[in-house]
Amino acid sequence: MATDKERNPVETAADEPNGNVHESLPPADSREVAQEAQGGVSRQEYDRVNQERDNLLERLARLQAEFENYRKRSAREQAEYRDYAVTDAVKNFLPILDSFDLAMRHQKGDAGDSALRSGIELIRKQMEEALTRLGVQPVATVGQSFDPRVHEAIEMVESSDHADHEVIEELQRGYKLKDRLLRPAMVRVATNPTKR
């Protein structure tokens, strides 16, 4: 009579109530069950674990890519915020510059108070320099071809002295902050039927 240790490993695994046979796996052939009983892993279990590992590695790679994209997007948004954080403050100063321009235009006719005129010019120049340090630039107008992205046409004037769609007068200065338009320039544009 054979002792328990001498019995076939397949019978030993099957006889034990909580042996090494996995209840969640489908029934396997006797060779796989014997291999499992000896401490090995069945082919089905091996394939299942490999598939699970591959799925987890793929998921990890996707998550790493998503995180890297998020990090880059966040850095880009922060840099953009820093670059354009002054936009609203600068927009509040533009009407003040317009008032200085208007005051200087009206002073041209009066030859009386040159000290007042030079004071206004000095203050306007200081404000313009401060805005330039912040990255604010005026939009080029007179002599330029009309560009609807940066110019706002107030009036079309027929003129044989200028090219068609040439800006001939600036009514209100436009400004850009780096590459963004803060305010379009209000201009008069020439129409020349002979140079079309």
C-alpha positions in Angstrom: 0.0 0.0 0.0 1.4 3.4 -0.9 1.7 6.1 1.7 0.3 9.6 1.1 3.7 10.9 0.0 4.1 8.1 -2.6 0.7 8.7 -4.2 0.4 10.3 -7.6 0.6 14.1 -7.2 -2.5 14.5 -9.4 -4.5 12.4 -6.9 -3.0 14.2 -4.0 -4.0 17.6 -5.3 -7.5 16.4 -6.2 -8.0 14.7 -2.8 -7.1 17.8 -0.8 -10.0 20.0 -0.1 -8.0 23.3 -0.4 -5.1 22.0 -2.5 -3.3 23.9 -5.2 -6.1 23.5 -7.7 -7.5 26.9 -8.6 -11.3 27.0 -8.5 -11.5 30.1 -10.8 -9.6 28.4 -13.7 -11.3 26.1 -16.1 -10.4 22.4 -15.7 -7.0 21.7 -17.1 -5.5 18.5 -18.5 -3.8 16.1 -16.0 -0.3 17.2 -16.9 -1.0 20.9 -16.0 -2.7 19.9 -12.8 0.4 17.7 -11.9 2.7 20.6 -12.7 0.6 22.9 -10.5 0.6 20.4 -7.7 4.4 20.4 -7.8 4.6 24.1 -7.4 4.6 25.1 -11.1 2.1 27.4 -12.9 -0.3 26.2 -15.6 0.0 27.6 -19.1 -3.4 29.3 -18.8 -2.4 31.0 -15.6 0.9 32.1 -17.2 -0.9 33.5 -20.3 -3.4 35.3 -18.1 -0.7 36.9 -15.9 1.3 38.0 -19.1 -1.8 39.5 -20.6 -2.6 41.4 -17.3 1.0 42.6 -17.2 0.9 43.9 -20.8 -2.4 45.7 -20.0 -0.9 47.3 -17.0 2.2 48.4 -18.8 0.1 49.9 -21.6 -2.1 51.7 -19.1 1.0 53.1 -17.3 2.5 54.3 -20.6 -0.8 56.1 -21.4 -0.9 57.7 -18.0 2.7 58.9 -18.2 2.0 60.4 -21.7 -1.2 62.2 -20.3 0.8 63.5 -17.4 3.6 64.8 -19.6 1.0 66.5 -21.9 -0.7 68.1 -18.8 2.7 69.3 -17.4 3.6 70.9 -20.8 0.1 72.5 -21.2 0.2 73.8 -17.6 3.7 75.3 -18.1 2.6 76.9 -21.4 -0.6 78.4 -19.7 1.5 79.8 -16.8 4.0 81.4 -19.2 1.1 82.9 -21.3 -0.6 84.2 -18.1 2.7 85.9 -17.0 3.1 87.4 -20.5 -0.4 88.8 -20.7 -1.3 89.5 -17.1 -0.9 93.3 -17.6 -3.4 93.4 -20.5 -6.4 94.8 -18.4 -4.2 97.4 -16.6 -2.7 98.6 -19.9 -6.1 98.9 -21.5 -7.1 101.3 -18.8 -4.1 103.6 -19.7 -4.9 103.8 -23.4 -7.6 106.4 -23.0 -5.2 108.6 -21.1 -2.7 108.4 -23.9 -5.5 109.3 -26.3 -6.2 112.4 -24.1 -2.6 113.5 -24.3 -2.6 113.1 -28.1 -5.8 115.2 -28.3 -4.3 117.8 -26.0 -1.2 118.0 -28.2 -3.2 118.3 -31.4 -5.2 121.2 -29.9 -2.0 122.9 -28.6 -0.6 123.0 -32.2 -2.9 125.8 -33.1 -2.0 127.9 -30.1 1.4 129.5 -30.1 0.9 130.8 -26.6 1.9 128.3 -23.9 4.9 126.3 -25.1 5.8 125.3 -21.5 2.4 123.5 -21.2 2.9 121.8 -24.5 6.4 120.5 -23.6 5.1 119.3 -20.2 2.3 117.3 -21.9 4.8 115.9 -24.4 7.1 114.8 -21.6 4.4 113.1 -19.6 3.1 111.3 -22.7 6.7 110.2 -23.6 7.2 108.8 -20.1 3.9 106.9 -20.3 4.8 105.5 -23.7 8.2 104.4 -22.5 6.7 102.6 -19.4 4.3 100.8 -21.7 7.1 99.8 -24.1 8.9 98.2 -21.2 5.8 96.1 -20.6 5.8 95.0 -24.2 3.2 97.4 -25.6 3.8 98.6 -29.2 1.7 101.0 -31.3 0.2 99.6 -34.5 1.8 100.9 -37.7 -0.8 102.9 -39.7 0.0 105.8 -42.0 1.5 104.7 -45.3 0.7 101.0 -44.6 -1.7 98.9 -46.6 -5.0 98.4 -44.7 -5.0 95.3 -42.6 -8.4 94.4 -41.1 -6.6 92.4 -38.3 -5.1 95.5 -36.8 -6.9 98.5 -38.5 -10.5 99.6 -38.2 -11.6 101.7 -41.2 -13.7 104.6 -40.1 -13.9 106.3 -43.5 -12.9 105.5 -47.1 -11.5 108.6 -48.9 -11.1 108.8 -52.7 -7.6 109.9 -53.5 -5.5 109.8 -56.6 -2.3 110.6 -54.6 -2.3 107.3 -52.6 -2.4 103.6 -53.5 -5.7 101.7 -53.2 -6.4 100.6 -49.6 -3.5 102.7 -48.2 -4.0 104.1 -44.7 -3.8 107.9 -45.1 -4.7 109.1 -41.6 -4.7 107.7 -38.0 -7.7 108.9 -36.0 -7.0 106.8 -32.9 -3.8 104.9 -32.3 -4.0 101.1 -32.0 -1.8 99.0 -29.7 -0.4 95.5 -29.4 0.9 93.7 -26.3 3.6 91.4 -27.7 1.7 89.6 -30.4 -1.8 90.2 -29.2 -3.9 93.1 -30.3 -5.1 95.3 -27.5 -7.0 97.8 -29.6 -7.3 98.3 -33.4 -6.2 101.5 -34.9 -9.0 103.7 -36.2 -8.0 105.0 -39.6 -9.0 106.6 -42.9 -8.3 104.5 -45.9 -7.7 105.7 -49.5 -9.6 104.3 -52.5 -8.0 104.9 -55.8 -10.0 103.6 -58.8 -7.0 104.2 -61.2 -4.6 102.0 -59.2 -6.7 98.9 -58.6 
